[in-house]
Amino acid sequence: RSIDVTKGIPLSLGMLGRVLMKDETIRNALRPRLVEGDWLLSKGGSVLSAFSSHRNPAAHSQVISRDTARKLRNQLLGVGGLGDLVQLAATRTRRPG
């Protein structure tokens, strides 16, 4: 049975990460519909899940360490390498036709 994840409740950041990491059917369905989608389909799920695991507690008054915040910032923004946000921004949907 197929499920259209675009209908209904939107996925949270963590849920989207888990779907991208664990559901090969979803990755296979997305692959032909994306331009520059390799990063999202191979590493994006784990990055979104990791970010969510830090973001959610911090959004609800729990403090994360300065070192954790610095490492996450460097990874997302690309300090010392290609950033995850740059790679995510390169991903776009393929135009029909």
N, C-alpha and C positions, 0 to 999 in steps of 0.2 A: 504494500500500500504506500503510495507516495503522499507526502505532506508538503504543502506550500507554506514555507515559513514566512512569506510576505503577507499572509492573511492572518489576522489575529493579533495577538499581543507581540510587540517588538521584543527581540531578544536583548537581554542585558549584555553589558560588555563581557562579563565572565561567561555567560551562556553562549554568546557568539564565539568566544575563544574555544570553549569546549566542543562546540559543534564543528568548528573548523579543524580541530585536532583529531576528533574521534570519528567523524562521519564521512567515510570515503565516498558515499553516494552523493552527499552535498558537494564535496570538493570536485568530484567528477562532473556534476551538473554545472558547477560554476566555471570550470576551466575553459570551455569554449565561449563563454559569455564575457570573459574578462580580457582586457589588454594589459600586459605587464602584471599578470596576476600570480606569477610564480611565488613571490615572497609571501603574499597573503595566504596562499594555499599550502605552503610548506612550513613557514615559520610564524606567520601572523597569528595563528591560533594560540600558540604558546606565549607569544608576546602579550596578546590581549588578556589571556588568563593571568599571567604574572602581574601585569599592570593592575588588573581588577583586584587581585589579592592584596595589593598595597593601597589602592585607591578607596575601596569600600570601607575598610576600618577608619582610614583617615577622614573620610567624609562624615563619619559618625563619631567625631570627637576623640578617636584614638590617635595617638601620636606615633609617627614613624621616625626613626633616627635620621639625623642629618646625613650620615653616610649612605643610608639606604636611598634617601631622596636624591642625593648627588649621583649615585650610580644609575638610578632610574632616569634621571634627567639626561645624563650623558648618553645612555642607550637610546632614548627617544629622540634627542636632538642631534645626535651624531658627533658628540665631542670625542675626538680620537678615532673616528671611523664614520661609515655611512649610517645615518640615523634611521630608526624604525619609522618615524613619521614621514621622512622623505620617501622611503620605500612604499609605505602605505599610500601616500599621495600620488605616486606613479600609477597605482592600480585604478583602472576605470572600466566602465562597462563598454562592451563592443557595440557599436552602432549597428542596428539591423540593416540588412541589405547587402 
